[in-house]
């Protein structure tokens, strides 16, 4: 009983997660996901008859940075390039992207959902004739908001 209580006090590790996107929720394994942030701009204001020589601050518009994801390249897997190639002048198929942090049994513990996401940049690996690294592809995704849920 004491061991079970103690386990709940440990922070979650970040090395087991999955990413899915789209209507059919395709899932892909990634090496790294970064940028799951949110920021609120600060509006500073001072009215003309204020007796204080400083401004007041209030919350303004929320900003969401682009999400960067890295994964190994697999033969005949062009899912992100196909999605990226659908970009046209002011047209793109926007998707929901779901990032789930998993526990040791593979059950979701936290879930980040990116709203109206679309790819803005894909980087291919650096190719070296004397290298022995895995080929890693990077995709950068813009989105219009993020929601967080706990399991």
C-alpha positions in Angstrom: 0.0 0.0 0.0 2.8 2.4 0.9 4.6 1.6 -2.4 1.5 2.4 -4.4 1.1 5.8 -2.7 4.8 6.6 -3.2 4.6 5.8 -7.0 2.0 8.6 -7.4 4.5 11.2 -6.1 7.1 10.6 -8.9 7.1 12.9 -11.9 6.3 11.3 -15.3 9.2 10.4 -17.6 9.1 11.9 -21.1 10.6 9.1 -23.2 7.4 7.2 -24.0 4.8 9.0 -26.2 3.0 8.8 -29.4 1.7 11.2 -32.0 -1.4 10.9 -34.2 -3.0 13.2 -36.7 -5.8 13.4 -39.2 -9.3 12.2 -39.6 -8.3 8.6 -39.5 -5.7 9.3 -36.7 -2.6 8.0 -38.3 0.1 7.2 -35.7 3.8 7.7 -36.2 6.8 7.1 -33.9 8.9 10.2 -33.2 12.3 10.6 -31.6 11.5 14.1 -30.3 8.6 16.5 -30.0 9.2 20.1 -28.8 7.3 23.4 -28.6 4.2 22.3 -26.7 4.0 25.8 -25.2 1.5 28.6 -24.8 2.2 32.3 -24.1 0.0 35.2 -23.3 1.1 38.6 -24.5 1.0 41.4 -21.9 -0.8 44.7 -22.5 0.6 47.6 -20.6 -1.7 50.6 -20.0 -1.6 53.8 -18.1 -4.5 56.3 -18.1 -3.7 60.0 -18.1 -4.9 60.9 -14.6 -3.2 58.0 -12.9 -1.4 59.0 -9.7 1.0 56.1 -10.2 4.1 56.6 -12.3 3.9 53.0 -13.7 1.6 51.1 -16.0 -0.9 48.4 -15.2 -0.6 45.1 -16.9 -3.4 42.9 -18.2 -3.5 39.7 -20.3 -3.7 40.0 -24.1 -3.7 37.7 -27.0 -2.4 34.1 -26.7 0.5 32.9 -28.9 1.4 29.4 -29.8 4.8 28.6 -31.2 5.3 26.0 -34.0 5.8 22.4 -32.9 8.9 20.6 -34.1 8.9 16.8 -34.4 11.8 14.6 -35.4 11.6 11.0 -36.5 13.5 8.4 -38.5 12.9 8.1 -42.2 11.4 4.8 -43.4 11.2 3.4 -46.9 8.0 4.2 -48.8 6.7 6.5 -46.0 5.8 9.8 -47.5 2.9 10.8 -45.3 4.3 14.1 -44.2 5.5 15.0 -47.7 2.1 14.2 -49.1 0.5 16.4 -46.4 3.0 19.2 -47.0 2.5 19.1 -50.8 -1.2 19.9 -50.4 -0.3 23.4 -49.5 -1.4 25.9 -52.1 -2.0 29.7 -52.0 -4.2 30.1 -48.9 -5.3 26.4 -49.1 -4.2 23.6 -46.8 -5.8 20.6 -45.3 -5.7 21.4 -41.6 -5.6 18.4 -39.2 -5.8 17.8 -35.4 -2.5 16.5 -34.1 -2.6 14.6 -30.8 0.5 14.0 -28.7 0.1 11.6 -25.8 2.5 11.0 -22.9 2.3 7.3 -22.0 2.9 5.5 -18.7 5.0 2.3 -18.3 2.0 0.2 -19.4 1.4 2.3 -22.6 -1.7 4.1 -21.2 -2.1 7.8 -21.9 -1.4 10.0 -18.9 -1.5 13.4 -20.6 -2.8 14.5 -24.0 -2.0 17.6 -26.0 -4.3 18.4 -28.9 -3.1 20.9 -31.6 -6.0 22.6 -33.3 -6.1 23.3 -37.0 -2.5 22.2 -37.5 -0.6 22.2 -40.8 3.0 21.6 -41.8 5.2 24.7 -42.6 8.6 23.2 -42.9 10.2 19.7 -43.6 13.9 19.2 -43.2 15.6 16.1 -44.6 18.7 14.6 -43.0 22.3 15.7 -43.8 23.8 13.0 -45.9 27.4 12.0 -45.2 29.4 9.3 -46.9 31.4 8.5 -43.7 28.4 8.8 -41.3 26.7 6.0 -39.4 23.7 7.9 -38.0 20.1 7.1 -38.6 18.4 9.4 -41.2 16.2 11.8 -39.2 13.5 13.9 -40.7 12.2 17.1 -39.0 8.7 18.5 -39.5 7.6 21.9 -38.2 3.8 22.3 -37.6 1.9 25.6 -37.1 -1.4 25.4 -35.2 -4.1 27.7 -33.9 -4.3 26.5 -30.3 -3.5 23.7 -27.9 -5.6 21.9 -25.3 -4.3 19.7 -22.5 -6.1 16.8 -20.9 -5.0 14.5 -18.1 -6.0 10.9 -18.0 
